[in-house]
Amino acid sequence: MEYTTLGSTGIEVSKLCLGCMSFGKENRDEWMLDAENGRKLVDRAIDLGITFFDTANVYSAGESEEILGEALSEYDRDEFTVATKVRFGVGEKPHSAGLSRKTIEQELSDSLDRLGMDVVDLYQIHRWDYDVPIETTLRALDDTIRRGQVRHIGASSMWAYQFQSALHTSDRLGLARFETMQNLYNLAYREEEREMLPVCENEDIGVIPWSPIAAGYLARPYEQDDATTRGEHETSIGRPYREGGGEEINARVQELAEEKDRSMAQIALAWVLHQDVVTAPIVGTSSVEHLEEAVEAVDIDLSTSEIDYLEEPYEPVRVSGHE
């Protein structure tokens, strides 16, 4: 494993972050993990050198946080960086949706209880809230840092103008700034390169992309895009991976993978890791084997010509990921 600094936080993290959306079996999809298997995945991740974990209050209605917290409780907590999120409603729970002060304070308290932690390293807004002024949200988040419940704050998929506005508001009011951006970014979806990633680079924001292999679209020939439950889900909600040259990109990933005797997923992940603006892509998996494969991708070297070859077919597609 290799390590890097998370934006302006000064925190050293592994160059891969384990996403824990797959944790939480009860009343969930077949590919989700129960507590025992979630623990096994975390244990193996730690064995492989991963120190960065991402979850959210909404993942399995909090069960993901419980599983992650229990798994990490057997280790030295100071060795790891834990991130969670707030924005979406947790089941039928009152006031769990949005970014009001009430919601932030309520959901953070509940997340800390489930994680079994007094403080979370990174607390992220899961999406923009159009109903609450950003000043209100930022003041509430700033207070969580002052109370010692949160160390750093981050944001997730949104328009670049919204993110820049939030940063400006923090500077104007003397509030804590967002220090990370968790956005959709992979070989088949590169719209973030137009505005969001330049903003992040200019503002020293840590970039932790979600879905770096496009929820499996770049892990197998595109004809098999809906061969898995997760892939079928991404297809059903209309991610534009097959648009804008996506099928040719998929074919080139497959070609390069065969040349290098690697998997398609490893080539796709290696491309993300080669982007200077990226800090640590979030790898979401329910399989120990796939996790081990992802870690091996850290060592894959892509030449400039290979990167150019993978990128060349890309054409603009409609914006996705903000929903």
C-alpha positions in Angstrom: 0.0 0.0 0.0 1.1 3.6 -0.6 0.0 6.6 1.4 -0.7 10.2 0.8 -2.0 13.4 2.5 -5.7 14.1 2.5 -6.0 17.6 1.0 -5.3 20.3 3.6 -6.1 18.1 6.6 -2.5 17.0 7.1 -3.9 13.4 7.7 -1.9 10.6 6.1 -4.3 8.1 4.5 -3.9 5.0 2.3 -4.2 5.6 -1.5 -7.3 3.5 -1.4 -10.4 4.1 0.8 -12.7 1.2 1.6 -16.3 2.2 1.0 -18.7 0.5 3.4 -22.0 0.9 1.5 -22.1 -2.9 1.2 -22.3 -3.4 5.0 -25.7 -4.3 6.4 -27.6 -7.4 5.5 -31.1 -7.0 7.0 -33.8 -6.2 4.5 -31.1 -5.4 1.9 -29.9 -6.7 -1.5 -28.4 -10.1 -1.9 -24.9 -8.7 -2.4 -24.8 -6.9 1.0 -22.7 -8.2 3.9 -23.8 -9.2 7.3 -21.7 -8.2 10.4 -19.5 -11.3 10.3 -18.5 -10.8 6.6 -18.2 -7.1 7.0 -15.7 -7.6 9.8 -13.8 -10.1 7.6 -13.6 -7.5 4.8 -12.3 -4.8 7.2 -9.8 -7.1 8.8 -8.4 -8.0 5.3 -8.3 -4.3 4.3 -6.3 -3.6 7.4 -3.9 -6.5 6.6 -3.4 -5.0 3.2 -2.5 -1.6 4.6 -5.8 0.3 4.1 -6.3 3.0 6.8 -9.1 5.0 5.3 -12.8 4.0 5.6 -15.9 5.7 4.3 -19.5 5.1 5.4 -22.8 7.0 5.9 -25.7 7.2 8.2 -28.1 6.2 5.4 -26.2 3.0 4.4 -28.4 0.2 5.6 -30.1 2.7 7.9 -27.0 2.9 10.1 -26.1 -0.7 10.2 -23.0 0.0 8.0 -21.7 2.4 10.7 -22.4 -0.2 13.4 -20.5 -2.9 11.5 -17.5 -0.7 10.7 -17.3 0.7 14.3 -17.4 -2.8 15.8 -14.8 -4.1 13.4 -12.4 -1.2 14.2 -13.0 -1.4 17.9 -10.5 -4.3 18.1 -7.7 -2.1 16.8 -5.9 1.1 17.8 -8.4 3.7 16.7 -5.7 6.3 16.0 -4.3 4.2 13.2 -7.4 4.8 11.0 -9.2 7.7 9.3 -13.0 7.2 9.4 -15.4 9.3 7.3 -19.2 9.3 7.4 -22.0 11.5 5.9 -25.3 13.2 6.5 -28.0 14.4 4.1 -30.4 11.6 3.1 -33.3 10.3 5.3 -32.7 7.2 7.5 -35.8 5.1 7.0 -38.9 6.8 8.5 -36.8 8.5 11.2 -38.0 12.1 11.7 -35.7 15.0 10.8 -33.0 12.6 9.4 -33.0 14.2 5.9 -31.5 17.4 4.9 -28.7 19.7 6.2 -30.5 21.8 8.8 -28.8 22.3 12.2 -31.3 20.0 13.9 -30.6 17.2 11.4 -26.8 17.6 11.5 -26.7 17.6 15.3 -29.1 14.7 15.6 -27.5 12.5 12.9 -23.9 13.2 14.0 -24.8 12.1 17.5 -26.4 8.9 16.2 -23.5 8.2 13.8 -21.0 8.6 16.6 -23.0 6.2 18.8 -23.2 3.6 16.1 -19.5 3.9 15.3 -18.6 3.7 19.0 -16.5 6.8 18.6 -16.2 10.2 20.4 -15.0 12.0 17.3 -15.2 11.3 13.5 -12.2 12.3 11.3 -14.2 13.4 8.3 -17.9 14.4 8.3 -19.3 15.0 4.8 -22.5 16.4 3.4 -23.8 13.6 1.1 -25.3 16.1 -1.4 -26.4 19.7 -1.6 -29.5 20.8 0.2 -31.5 23.3 -1.8 -33.9 24.0 1.1 -31.3 25.1 3.7 -29.0 28.1 3.2 -25.4 27.0 3.0 -24.5 29.5 5.8 -26.8 27.5 8.2 -25.2 24.2 7.2 -21.7 25.6 7.5 -22.3 27.2 10.9 -23.7 23.9 12.2 -20.7 21.9 10.9 -18.3 24.5 12.3 -19.9 24.0 15.7 -19.3 20.2 15.5 -15.6 20.9 15.1 -15.6 23.4 18.0 -17.3 20.8 20.2 -14.7 18.2 19.3 -17.1 15.8 17.6 -15.6 16.2 14.1 -12.1 16.9 13.0 -12.6 17.9 9.3 -15.6 18.4 7.0 -16.1 17.4 3.4 -18.6 17.5 0.6 -19.9 15.2 -2.1 -21.2 15.4 -5.7 -22.6 18.9 -6.5 -22.1 21.7 -9.0 -18.7 23.4 -8.9 -20.3 26.8 -8.4 -22.0 25.4 -5.3 -18.8 24.1 -3.9 -16.9 27.3 -4.7 -19.8 29.3 -3.1 -19.5 27.2 0.1 -15.7 27.7 0.3 -16.2 31.4 -0.2 -18.9 31.5 2.5 -16.6 29.7 5.0 -13.8 32.2 4.3 -16.2 35.2 4.6 -17.7 34.1 7.9 -14.5 32.6 9.4 -16.0 29.1 9.5 -14.4 25.7 8.9 -14.0 24.9 5.2 -14.8 21.8 3.2 -11.4 20.0 2.8 -12.5 17.0 0.7 -14.7 16.3 -2.3 -16.2 12.9 -2.9 -17.5 12.9 -6.5 -18.3 10.5 -9.3 -15.2 10.1 -11.4 -13.9 7.3 -13.6 -12.7 6.6 -17.2 -16.3 6.5 -18.5 -17.4 9.6 -16.6 -15.0 12.6 -16.7 -17.3 15.6 -16.6 -15.7 16.5 -13.2 -12.5 17.5 -15.1 -14.3 20.6 -16.5 -14.8 22.6 -13.4 -14.9 20.6 -10.1 -11.4 19.1 -10.2 -9.7 22.4 -11.2 -11.5 24.0 -8.2 -10.2 21.2 -5.9 -6.7 21.5 -7.2 -6.7 25.3 -6.8 -8.2 25.1 -3.2 -6.0 22.1 -2.0 -9.1 19.9 -1.6 -8.6 16.2 -1.1 -10.4 14.3 -3.9 -11.9 10.9 -3.0 -13.9 9.7 -6.0 -16.7 7.2 -5.7 -17.4 4.5 -8.2 -13.9 4.5 -9.8 -14.7 1.5 -11.9 -18.2 2.8 -12.7 -20.0 0.3 -10.5 -18.5 -2.6 -12.5 -19.1 -1.2 -16.0 -15.3 -1.0 -16.5 -14.7 -4.4 -14.8 -16.2 -6.5 -17.6 -17.1 -6.2 -21.3 -19.9 -3.7 -21.7 -22.3 -6.4 -23.1 -22.3 -7.8 -19.5 -23.0 -4.4 -17.9 -26.1 -5.7 -16.1 -24.7 -9.1 -15.2 -24.5 -8.2 -11.5 -27.1 -6.8 -9.1 -25.0 -3.7 -8.6 -24.4 -3.2 -12.3 -28.1 -3.7 -13.0 -28.9 -1.0 -10.4 -26.5 1.5 -12.0 -27.9 0.8 -15.4 -31.5 1.3 -14.2 -30.8 4.7 -12.7 -29.3 5.9 -16.0 -25.6 6.5 -15.5 -24.2 7.6 -18.9 -21.3 5.2 -19.0 -22.1 3.8 -22.4 -22.6 7.2 -23.9 -19.9 9.6 -25.2 -17.5 6.8 -26.4 -18.1 4.6 -23.3 -18.3 1.4 -25.3 -15.0 2.0 -27.0 -13.4 3.0 -23.7 -14.6 -0.3 -22.2 -13.1 -2.2 -25.1 -9.8 -0.4 -24.7 -9.7 -1.2 -21.0 -10.3 -4.9 -21.9 -7.6 -4.8 -24.5 -5.0 -3.2 -22.2 -5.9 -5.6 -19.4 -5.2 -8.6 -21.7 -1.9 -7.1 -22.7 -0.8 -6.6 -19.2 -2.3 -9.8 -17.8 -4.4 -7.8 -15.4 -8.2 -7.5 -14.8 -10.2 -4.8 -16.4 -11.1 -3.4 -13.0 -7.4 -3.1 -12.1 -6.7 -1.1 -15.3 -9.6 1.2 -14.7 -8.6 1.8 -11.1 -5.0 2.3 -12.0 -6.1 5.1 -14.4 -7.9 6.9 -11.5 -4.8 6.5 -9.3 -2.6 8.1 -12.0 -4.6 11.3 -11.9 -2.6 13.8 -9.9 -5.6 15.5 -8.5 -7.0 12.3 -7.0 -6.1 11.5 -3.4 -7.7 8.1 -2.7 -10.5 6.5 -4.8 -13.2 4.8 -2.8 -13.4 1.1 -3.5 -16.8 -0.4 -2.7 -16.8 -4.2 -2.7 -18.4 -7.1 -0.9 -15.6 -9.5 -1.9 -12.3 -10.1 -0.2 -10.9 -11.2 -3.6 -12.0 -8.0 -5.3 -10.5 -6.0 -2.5 -7.1 -7.8 -2.9 -7.3 -7.2 -6.6 -7.9 -3.5 -6.1 -4.9 -3.2 -3.8 -2.7 -4.7 -6.5 -3.8 -2.0 -8.8 -1.8 0.5 -6.7 1.4 -1.0 -8.2 0.3 -0.9 -11.8 2.3 1.6 -13.9 0.5 3.1 -17.0 2.6 4.9 -19.5 1.6 8.3 -20.9 0.7 6.6 -24.2 -1.4 4.0 -22.5 -3.3 6.7 -20.5 -3.8 8.7 -23.7 -5.1 5.6 -25.5 -7.6 4.9 -22.7 -8.8 8.5 -22.6 -9.0 9.3 -26.4 -12.5 8.0 -27.1 -14.2 10.1 -24.4 -16.8 12.6 -25.4 -19.0 14.8 -23.2 -21.9 13.2 -21.5 -24.8 14.5 -19.4 -24.0 15.3 -15.8 -24.7 12.5 -13.3 -24.1 11.7 -9.7 -25.8 14.8 -8.1 -29.0 13.1 -7.4 
